[in-house]
């Protein structure tokens, strides 16, 4: 029993450390930084990589076409080898809704050493280069923007002197599984990459949310984007790291008026979304995987198990420590549930959701060692070679 008590105490200590010393990751008040409208609005090119996105484009592309931007802006949608008529759907929507100029082009299949999305981004940036824009907006095909989204991003970047301003789009939470899993996805991301640390100059923490990234063109060239990260499966984090390492200032926060319209109605859909890149996040290192599994178990699974075991064996210290750790865990989850407008009764279920993520991460490693790599929309990407 002494061992159980010590393990539970370690879990509580871990939660107290996370609560106070991990950049207040659990807070959700970090939105676009203070901004004022510039005297003159810079040119912006919007690059949208799209592969088999005909289903979601009618819910997302019109919002880009309708951007109320005072300066010159143009959209380049790069059809990344789609088989569902993505390019034609985009052209039809442009003809129907008008708005910002739209160019649809395709780069062909990516060469060896490139992920498809980054090859498409490279092609889009190449098309945009002829316009010599000050900023590039890299946004995914499933992201819907409110009409003032672009001007707010540009104003924030200009006011704060940022080279990269990124917003984590609000993901869809309609199905039972989306309600259970999606808020936790953002919560775990913020725990790994505390937003408050990202904007600090000199801090090593760097991350972005790939659905909405405003990038200064000069910073992209200095960081050799996207060539420097051409093999990255988790391209948004890699992009932010490259920009920050090259001396750029970056910022990441939660979005209020930028939303993902992509549905994940089944657990299988969410499982694939997470497992396709989870082991890549661990750099395909089995020791890091083992440490991650043990860490998740200690932090998320020990509190409820200790509480149950303590009640069964009549150990008051185990019950008290387990209950306190579980309470702190649930308390840190409440802000993200409120952000997603979900019932707070989901907070005590975080250990179950964490168990799902643990299993998804292990499955990601299993798929990797079976030679399947990270798979997405018909493409499989092997682990990058280590130099």
Secondary structure, 3 states (H helix, E strand, C coil): CHHHHHHHHHHHHHHHHHHHHCCCCCCCCCCCCCCCCCCCCCCEEEEEEECCCHHHHHHHHHHHHCCCCCCCEEEEEEECCCCCCHHHHHHHHHHHHCCCEEEEECCCCCCCCCCHHHHHHHHHHHHHHCCCCCEEEEECCCEEECCCHHHHHHHHHHHHCCCEEEEEEECCCCCHHHHHHHHHHHHHHHHHCCHHHHCCCCCCCCCCCCCEEEEEHHHHHHCCCCHHHCCCCCHHHHHHHHHHHCCCCEEEEEEEEEEECCCCCCHHHHHHHHHHHHHHHCCCCHHHHHHHHHHHHHHHHHHHHHHHHHHHHCCHHHHHHHHHHHHHHHHHHHHHHHHCCCCHHHHHHHHHHHHHHHHHHHHHHHHHHCCCCEEECCEEECCCCCC
